[in-house]
Amino acid sequence: MSTCGRKWREPCARLVGWQEVRGGSEQLCAGRGLHGTDHPEDTMSLKAFELVPAVEREMLMGDKARINVECIECCGKNLYIGTNDCFVYHFLLEEKISAEKVTFAATKQLHKYLGFKKAVSELKAASALNRLLVLCDNTITLVNMMNLEPIPTGARIKGAVTFTVNENPMSGDPFCVEVCIISVKRRTIQMFMVYEDRVQIVKEVSTPEQPCAVAVDGHYLCLALTTQYIILNYNTGISQDLFPYCSDEKRPIVKRIGRQEFLLAGPGGLGMFATVDGISQRAPVHWSENVIGAALCFPYVVALDDEFITVHSMLDQLLKQTLSFKEGHILQDFEGKVFVATNKGVYILMPLPLERQIQDLLSSHRVEEALILAKAARRNIPKEKFQVMYKRILQQAGFIHFAQLQFLEAKELFRSGQLDVRELISLYPFLLPTSSSFTRSHPPLHEYADLNQLTQGDQEKMTKCKRFLMSYLNEVRSTEVANGYKEDIDTALLKLYAEANHESLLDLLVSENFCLLTDSATWLEKHKKYFALGLLHHYNGQDAAALQLWVKIVNGDIQDSTRSDLYEYIVDFLTFCSDQELVWKYAEWVLQKSEEVGVQIFTKRPLEEQGKNSFNPDNVMNCLNKYPKSLVKYLEYLVLDKKIKKEKYHTHLAVLYLETVLKLKSVTTDNCVELTETQTKLRSLLQKSDFYRIHFILDKIKGTDLHMERAILYGKLEEHDKALHILVHESKDFAAAEDYCIWSSESKDLPYRQRLFHMLLSVYLNPGSSDCELVMAAVDLLNNHAAEFDAARVLQLVPDSWSVQLLSPFLTGAMRESIHAKRMTQITLGLAKAENLIYKHDKVKLKGSPVILSDKKLCQVCQSPFCEPAFVRYPNGGMVHTHCAANRLMNPNMTHHSQT
């Protein structure tokens, strides 16, 4: 193999990204069987083009078998064909569409012999000049496009091997065409300006090697040299190598495909894209090794080899279509049409509408390819039409992913496509409300009648689909997607939750929702969701129906284990229910179930509800008379919580406590927790309340062993001696006697408290009693509460036989208290004297200098003499009348005055 045959296999750093993509492209196309010239029909291929005859063999050559097509050119409806016998044929192409099938009718206008003995090599039309540029025998001749006659001036370009027209001209002259030729002069490129009747050379550029093919864009030439491709700026002379290849082994291809971008036949059967900067912004496509021509019809790159026409996408570089086409040797694109020709005929590759191509891809479940193609269609379709089409494609793609259980992808596509969510709901039998007017899109977005057909009865798949719909509906119900059909969404969601026994069912019903009552109620009853059905009734303002259901559940008439605390829930519901008749209707039922819990429908009602209408305390108490525990709870609520100061409530509660205590004492002898608690409540009420009937309660207690309670009542009557006598002599509870003195004197002054403690001491030291126990109680009282006694009085009361040692704690405490009181008094006196001294000092300062007042002195405010000895003197020495000083606004600068 020659040197250049080795060189094109070397890595090239100039064309960024080529090496990295090449291996992937080889693998991809290997999977499609694209090695060498092997082009099997791809079973997954897309029909992007149809091959339509343009000029048949008979029309072109008649009975002349030796005529061959050498080149073609198309401009509008004008088709020009150059032949090997130096003729140019002009045909008029008419496109006909019937039954969605496109055909072309070619009408021969004329043909012209150019007078050479060689074939016509190339044709290029310049419609602005009405000229056809014809290359034959290394000469470019200018002929009239209509009659094919050479121009009268005979202007022509000689010495051209091949040529191309600059489609991005730099001159700016609309009546001029820029032509680039490969000259017969070795390693030379020439630039010409072609006008209607003349030609002008403007640039000649030398190349490092002999050029074989050229394409031009602006100032940039893309050249296929003998061993490599390069980019050359003919204006500056700067060139840049792209990658190597060998012209001896394969035919080079250089084609401009867009502004400053070219398509090249690269090594390894790659179709390479290159910009004028020498970089590749697209991954290459994988052709066969024998490609002889390439054309562009966005978004496709079409390639021709000995046997096939292949169509690759520029968007994802995948092979989309393969057409069998033998003996082809010309492939060119003109104004969006792709022409292909053999020696004997010309054909057109008609692109199918992109929408049809996209639908074909979707039908084959090739979602990603369909979406890529749909995005590319934006440039060829009006904006409004594209948006409608693209949304529908996204929705179709979403259903394809959905059918494949690819729910994340489906959800994103549904959202992006703004799917009417009812399209999805309608797949699930019975989820849409019976009142829904929804009909599916036409043509349909998918091929499935319902979920059963989609899953083919597979219960596991069906469950997954239902879980997805739950999730999706929950996400979209609060978004714009739900606008206009929130009832359908929420009703479907409720049905899914109920069927799946999902915990979110209750959350849906207790929050804002649009569930349709009739459909939802039937479904909930079918699935025995009676508690949820009650919530539905409540949300729709039917509290009576809700309570009726819930009571049946608690009573066991119907079964629903949703809430184990349903009774407490009913109580709470009634507590906040504003329908008073409904509350009274079920009050007896809740109280019968539990007196302690049931009473909460009255005690926990909102404050604004309690005092009005039928919930006043008297009506409630009439209802609770049959339920003593509830009655006690309610009275506790009125007296202790609300602190209502009504005698009848306080007395009634005290009587109920008392009756309970007496009843429990009569039936139990052991320590009873309930007795202890109730007795504690009774004592607390008797101590703290001032609103019960003391004598009434006292009469009920007389004759019982409730000594502490009797003592409290006597204390309330200020009969402390009787109270203390009961505690000391009847109850013999000395600690209780001391506590009595303490709480009875709360919020009272010190003399009152001392009087109570002295009374207790007197009870202990009663001359008629010589009980040693009382003596010890008296000693303990004195020693523990020394501060509560007047020591002088105590020393007069205690027996002379008591030793100092016995009373030492009392005496020590009394001395300490006395000394403390004395010292505090001295401190107070000292502080008072100091304060008085300060006042005296201030007075002396004010009298420090005499003030002389005479009838000649004038008031500084009113400028009148003083008629009375009373005046006001300011710190600055100014003197004013007292009545003038009273109006400070007259002279705000005179402040901090002193009056004499």
Residue pairs with C-beta under 8 A, 6 or more apart in sequence:
2 246
2 248
4 226
4 227
4 244
4 245
4 246
4 247
4 248
4 249
5 246
5 248
5 249
7 227
7 228
7 244
7 246
8 227
8 228
8 243
8 244
8 245
8 246
8 267
9 244
9 267
9 268
10 244
11 19
12 18
12 19
12 241
12 242
12 243
12 244
14 240
14 241
14 242
14 243
14 278
15 242
15 243
15 272
15 274
15 278
15 279
15 280
16 278
16 279
16 280
17 279
17 280
17 283
18 243
18 266
18 270
18 272
18 280
18 284
21 283
21 284
22 268
22 270
22 284
24 283
25 270
25 283
25 284
25 285
25 286
25 317
26 268
26 286
28 286
28 317
28 318
29 35
29 286
29 319
32 42
32 319
33 39
33 40
33 42
34 269
34 286
34 287
34 288
34 310
34 319
36 288
36 289
36 290
37 288
37 289
37 290
37 305
37 306
37 307
37 308
38 288
39 288
39 305
39 307
39 308
39 310
39 322
39 324
40 322
41 322
41 324
42 319
42 321
42 322
44 364
44 366
45 319
45 320
45 321
45 322
46 311
46 320
46 321
46 357
46 360
46 361
46 364
46 366
46 369
47 321
47 352
47 357
47 360
48 300
48 311
48 320
48 321
48 351
48 352
48 357
49 297
49 300
49 302
49 309
49 311
49 321
49 323
49 338
49 349
49 350
49 351
49 352
50 102
50 349
50 350
50 352
51 309
51 323
51 325
51 340
51 347
51 348
51 349
51 350
52 102
52 103
52 104
52 347
52 348
52 349
52 350
53 104
53 345
53 346
53 347
53 348
54 79
54 93
54 104
54 106
54 339
54 345
54 346
54 347
54 348
55 79
55 81
55 91
55 106
55 345
55 346
56 106
56 345
57 344
57 345
59 91
59 106
59 108
60 67
60 69
60 81
60 83
60 89
60 344
60 345
60 346
61 67
61 344
66 84
66 85
67 83
67 84
67 85
67 87
68 83
68 84
68 119
68 343
68 344
69 81
69 82
69 83
69 330
69 341
69 342
69 343
69 344
69 345
69 346
70 82
70 83
70 84
70 119
70 120
70 121
71 81
71 82
71 120
71 121
71 122
71 123
71 330
72 79
72 80
72 81
72 82
72 123
72 330
72 332
72 339
72 341
72 346
73 79
73 80
73 82
73 123
73 124
73 125
73 132
73 334
74 80
74 93
74 125
74 334
74 335
74 337
74 339
75 125
75 127
75 145
75 334
75 335
76 127
76 335
77 92
77 93
77 94
78 90
78 91
78 92
78 93
78 125
78 145
79 90
79 91
79 92
79 93
79 106
79 346
80 88
80 89
80 90
80 91
80 123
80 125
80 132
81 88
81 89
81 91
81 123
81 346
82 88
82 89
82 119
82 120
82 121
82 122
82 123
82 134
82 136
83 89
83 119
83 120
84 119
84 120
85 119
86 113
86 114
86 115
86 116
86 117
86 118
86 119
86 120
86 136
87 111
87 112
87 113
87 114
87 120
88 111
88 112
88 114
88 120
88 123
88 132
88 134
88 143
88 148
89 108
89 110
89 111
90 108
90 109
90 110
90 111
90 112
90 146
90 148
91 106
91 107
91 108
91 109
92 106
92 107
92 109
93 104
93 105
93 106
94 104
94 105
94 106
94 107
95 102
95 103
95 104
96 102
96 103
96 104
96 105
102 350
104 348
110 147
110 148
111 148
112 143
112 148
112 149
114 120
114 134
114 136
114 141
116 136
116 137
116 139
117 137
118 136
118 137
119 136
120 134
120 135
120 136
121 135
121 136
121 162
122 133
122 134
122 135
122 162
122 163
123 132
123 133
123 134
123 135
124 132
124 133
124 163
124 164
124 165
124 179
125 131
125 132
125 133
125 145
126 132
126 133
126 165
126 177
126 194
127 145
128 174
128 175
128 177
129 175
129 176
129 177
129 194
129 195
129 196
130 144
130 145
130 146
130 196
131 142
131 143
131 144
131 145
131 151
131 177
131 194
131 196
132 142
132 143
132 144
132 145
132 148
133 140
133 141
133 142
133 163
133 165
133 177
133 179
133 194
134 140
134 141
134 142
134 143
135 160
135 162
135 163
138 158
138 159
138 160
138 161
138 184
139 156
139 157
139 158
139 159
139 160
140 156
140 157
140 158
140 160
140 163
140 179
140 181
141 150
141 156
142 150
142 151
142 155
142 156
142 194
142 197
142 199
143 149
143 150
143 151
144 150
144 151
151 196
151 197
152 197
153 197
153 198
155 197
155 198
155 199
156 199
157 163
157 179
157 181
157 192
157 194
157 199
159 181
159 183
159 184
159 185
160 181
160 182
160 183
160 184
161 181
161 182
161 183
161 184
162 181
162 182
162 213
162 214
163 179
163 180
163 181
163 182
164 179
164 180
164 214
164 215
164 216
165 177
165 178
165 179
165 180
165 216
166 177
166 178
166 179
166 180
166 216
166 217
166 218
167 216
167 217
167 256
168 216
168 217
168 218
168 259
168 260
169 176
169 177
169 178
169 218
170 178
170 218
170 219
171 178
171 193
173 193
175 195
175 196
176 193
176 194
176 195
177 193
177 194
178 191
178 192
178 193
178 194
178 216
179 191
179 192
179 193
179 194
179 199
180 189
180 190
180 191
180 192
180 214
180 216
180 221
181 189
181 190
181 192
182 188
182 189
182 211
182 212
182 213
182 214
183 189
183 190
183 204
186 210
187 206
187 207
187 208
187 209
187 210
187 211
188 204
188 205
188 206
188 207
189 204
189 205
189 206
189 207
189 211
189 214
189 221
189 223
189 232
189 234
190 201
190 203
190 204
190 205
191 201
191 202
191 203
191 204
191 205
191 234
192 199
192 200
192 201
192 202
193 199
193 200
193 202
203 234
203 235
205 221
205 232
205 234
205 237
207 223
207 225
207 230
207 232
208 225
208 230
208 239
209 225
209 226
209 227
209 228
210 225
210 226
211 223
211 224
211 225
212 224
212 225
212 226
212 247
212 252
213 223
213 224
213 252
213 253
213 254
214 221
214 222
214 223
214 224
214 254
215 221
215 222
215 254
215 255
215 256
215 262
216 222
216 256
217 256
217 259
217 260
217 261
217 262
217 276
218 260
218 276
219 233
219 234
219 235
219 236
220 231
220 232
220 233
220 234
220 260
220 276
221 231
221 232
221 233
221 234
222 229
222 230
222 231
222 232
222 254
222 256
222 262
222 264
222 274
222 276
223 229
223 230
223 231
223 232
223 254
224 245
224 247
224 252
224 253
224 254
224 264
225 247
226 247
227 244
227 245
227 246
227 247
228 241
228 242
228 243
228 244
228 245
229 241
229 242
229 243
229 245
229 252
229 254
229 264
229 266
229 274
230 239
230 240
230 241
230 242
231 239
231 240
231 242
231 274
231 276
231 277
231 278
232 238
232 239
232 240
233 239
233 276
240 277
240 278
241 278
242 264
242 272
242 274
242 278
243 266
243 267
243 272
244 267
245 252
245 265
245 266
245 267
250 265
250 289
250 290
251 265
251 291
251 292
252 264
252 265
253 263
253 264
253 265
253 291
253 292
253 293
253 294
254 262
254 263
254 264
255 262
255 263
255 264
255 294
255 295
255 296
256 262
256 263
257 263
257 273
257 296
257 301
260 275
260 276
260 277
261 273
261 274
261 275
261 276
261 281
262 273
262 274
262 275
263 271
263 272
263 273
263 294
263 296
263 301
264 271
264 272
264 273
264 274
265 271
265 272
265 287
265 291
265 294
266 272
266 284
268 289
269 286
269 287
269 288
269 289
269 291
270 284
270 285
270 286
270 287
271 284
271 285
271 286
271 287
271 291
271 294
271 301
271 303
271 312
272 280
272 284
273 280
273 281
273 282
273 284
274 280
275 281
282 314
282 317
283 317
284 317
285 301
285 303
285 312
285 314
285 317
286 312
286 317
286 319
287 294
287 303
287 305
287 310
287 312
288 303
288 305
288 308
288 310
290 305
290 306
291 303
291 304
291 305
292 304
292 305
292 306
292 328
292 329
292 331
293 303
293 304
293 328
293 329
293 330
293 331
293 332
293 340
294 301
294 302
294 303
294 304
294 331
295 301
295 302
295 331
295 332
295 333
295 338
295 339
296 302
296 314
296 333
297 333
297 336
297 337
297 338
297 349
297 351
298 314
298 376
298 379
298 380
299 313
299 314
299 315
299 373
299 376
300 311
300 312
300 313
300 314
300 320
300 351
301 311
301 312
301 313
301 314
302 309
302 310
302 311
302 331
302 333
302 338
302 349
303 309
303 310
303 312
303 331
304 325
304 328
304 329
304 330
304 331
304 340
306 326
306 328
307 324
307 325
307 326
308 322
308 323
308 324
308 325
309 322
309 323
309 325
309 328
309 331
309 340
309 349
310 319
310 321
310 322
310 323
311 319
311 320
311 321
311 322
311 323
312 318
312 319
312 320
313 320
313 369
313 372
313 373
315 372
315 373
315 375
315 376
316 368
316 369
316 372
318 369
325 340
326 342
327 342
327 343
328 340
328 341
328 342
329 341
329 342
329 343
330 339
330 340
330 341
331 338
331 339
331 340
332 338
332 339
333 339
336 351
337 348
337 349
337 350
338 348
338 349
338 351
339 346
339 347
339 348
339 349
340 346
340 347
340 348
340 349
341 347
354 373
354 374
354 376
354 377
354 380
354 381
355 377
355 389
357 373
358 370
358 373
358 374
358 377
358 393
361 367
361 369
361 370
361 373
362 370
362 393
362 396
362 397
362 400
365 400
365 404
367 397
367 400
367 401
370 393
370 397
371 393
371 394
371 397
374 389
374 390
374 393
375 390
377 386
377 389
377 390
378 386
378 390
381 389
390 417
391 417
391 418
392 417
392 441
392 445
393 417
394 413
394 414
394 416
394 417
394 419
395 413
395 414
395 417
395 419
395 423
395 441
395 445
396 445
396 446
397 413
397 417
398 409
398 410
398 411
398 412
398 413
398 414
398 417
398 419
399 410
399 445
399 446
399 448
400 446
401 407
401 409
401 410
401 413
402 410
402 424
402 465
402 468
403 446
403 448
403 454
405 461
405 464
405 465
407 464
407 468
407 471
410 468
411 468
411 472
411 475
414 421
414 424
414 472
415 476
415 481
418 481
419 481
420 438
420 441
420 485
421 472
421 473
421 476
421 481
421 482
421 485
421 488
421 489
422 432
422 436
422 438
422 485
422 488
423 440
423 441
423 445
424 469
424 472
425 431
425 432
425 469
425 473
425 488
425 489
425 492
426 432
426 438
426 440
427 448
427 450
427 451
427 454
428 450
428 451
428 465
428 466
428 469
428 492
428 496
429 450
429 451
429 452
430 495
431 491
431 492
431 495
431 496
432 438
432 488
432 491
432 492
433 487
433 488
433 491
433 516
433 519
434 518
434 519
435 516
435 518
435 519
436 485
436 488
438 485
438 488
448 454
451 462
451 465
452 462
454 465
455 461
455 462
455 465
466 496
466 499
466 500
467 500
469 492
469 496
470 493
470 496
470 497
470 500
470 502
470 504
473 489
473 492
473 493
473 496
474 493
474 504
476 482
476 489
477 486
477 489
477 490
477 493
482 489
486 514
487 514
487 515
487 516
489 514
490 508
490 513
490 514
490 515
491 514
491 515
491 516
491 519
491 520
493 508
494 505
494 508
494 509
494 513
494 515
494 520
494 523
494 524
495 519
495 520
495 523
496 502
497 504
497 505
497 508
498 505
498 523
498 524
498 527
498 529
498 532
499 523
499 527
501 527
505 529
505 532
506 531
506 532
506 535
506 562
508 515
509 515
509 532
509 535
509 536
509 539
510 535
510 539
513 539
515 536
515 539
517 536
517 540
520 536
521 533
521 536
521 537
524 530
524 532
524 533
524 536
525 533
528 558
528 559
528 560
529 560
529 562
530 549
530 550
530 552
530 553
530 558
530 560
531 549
531 550
531 553
531 560
531 562
531 563
531 566
532 562
533 549
534 545
534 546
534 547
534 549
534 550
535 546
537 543
537 545
537 546
537 549
538 546
538 573
543 577
543 579
543 582
544 579
544 582
546 573
547 570
547 573
547 574
547 582
547 586
549 558
550 566
550 569
550 570
550 573
551 570
551 586
551 589
552 558
553 559
553 560
553 566
554 566
554 567
554 570
554 593
563 569
567 590
567 593
567 594
567 597
568 597
570 586
570 590
571 590
571 597
571 598
571 600
571 601
572 600
574 582
574 583
574 586
574 587
574 590
574 601
575 600
575 601
575 604
575 605
576 605
576 606
577 583
578 609
580 613
580 614
580 615
583 601
583 615
584 614
584 623
587 598
587 601
587 623
588 623
590 597
590 598
590 601
591 598
591 599
591 623
591 624
591 626
591 627
591 630
592 598
595 627
595 628
595 629
595 630
595 633
596 629
596 630
596 633
598 627
598 630
599 624
599 627
599 629
599 630
599 633
599 634
602 610
602 615
602 620
602 624
602 634
602 637
603 633
603 634
603 637
603 641
605 615
609 615
610 616
617 634
617 638
617 644
617 649
620 634
621 631
621 634
621 635
624 630
624 631
624 634
625 631
628 656
631 656
632 653
632 656
632 657
632 660
635 649
635 652
635 653
635 656
636 653
636 681
638 644
638 646
638 649
638 653
639 649
639 650
639 653
639 685
639 689
645 691
646 691
647 691
647 692
647 693
650 685
650 689
650 691
650 692
651 691
651 692
651 693
651 696
651 697
653 685
653 692
654 682
654 685
654 686
654 689
654 692
654 697
655 697
655 700
657 678
657 681
657 682
657 685
658 682
658 697
658 700
658 701
658 706
658 709
660 678
661 675
661 678
661 679
661 682
661 706
662 704
664 672
664 674
664 675
664 678
665 675
665 705
668 675
682 709
683 708
683 709
683 712
685 692
686 692
686 697
686 709
686 712
686 713
686 716
687 712
687 743
690 716
694 713
694 716
694 717
697 713
698 710
698 713
698 714
701 709
701 710
701 713
702 710
707 726
707 727
707 730
707 731
707 733
708 727
708 731
708 733
708 736
710 723
710 726
711 722
711 723
711 724
711 726
711 727
711 731
711 736
711 740
712 723
712 740
714 720
714 722
714 723
714 726
715 723
715 740
715 744
720 744
720 756
720 759
721 759
721 763
723 740
723 744
724 737
724 740
724 741
724 759
724 760
724 763
725 763
727 733
727 734
727 736
727 737
727 740
728 734
728 737
728 760
728 763
728 764
728 774
728 777
729 763
732 773
734 777
734 780
734 781
737 760
737 763
738 760
738 781
738 784
738 785
740 756
741 753
741 756
741 757
741 760
741 788
742 753
744 756
745 752
745 753
745 756
753 788
754 788
754 789
754 790
757 781
757 785
757 788
757 789
758 789
758 790
758 793
758 794
758 797
760 781
761 778
761 781
761 782
761 789
761 794
761 797
762 797
764 774
764 775
764 777
764 778
764 781
765 774
765 775
765 778
765 797
765 798
765 799
766 774
778 798
779 802
779 806
779 807
782 789
782 794
782 798
782 807
782 809
782 810
783 807
783 809
783 810
783 813
784 809
786 809
786 810
786 812
786 813
786 814
786 817
787 813
787 817
789 810
789 814
791 810
791 811
791 814
791 818
794 810
794 814
798 807
804 811
846 898
851 873
851 879
851 900
853 866
853 869
853 871
853 879
855 865
855 866
856 865
857 865
857 866
857 879
858 864
858 865
859 865
859 866
859 879
859 880
859 881
859 884
860 878
860 879
860 880
860 891
860 894
861 880
861 881
861 884
861 885
861 890
861 891
862 880
862 881
862 884
864 881
866 879
866 881
870 882
870 900
871 879
871 880
871 881
871 882
871 899
871 900
872 879
872 880
872 881
872 882
872 884
872 885
872 897
872 898
872 899
872 900
873 879
873 897
873 898
873 899
873 900
874 880
874 894
874 895
874 896
874 897
874 898
875 896
875 897
875 898
876 894
878 894
880 891
880 894
882 899
884 890
885 894
885 897
885 899
888 894
888 895
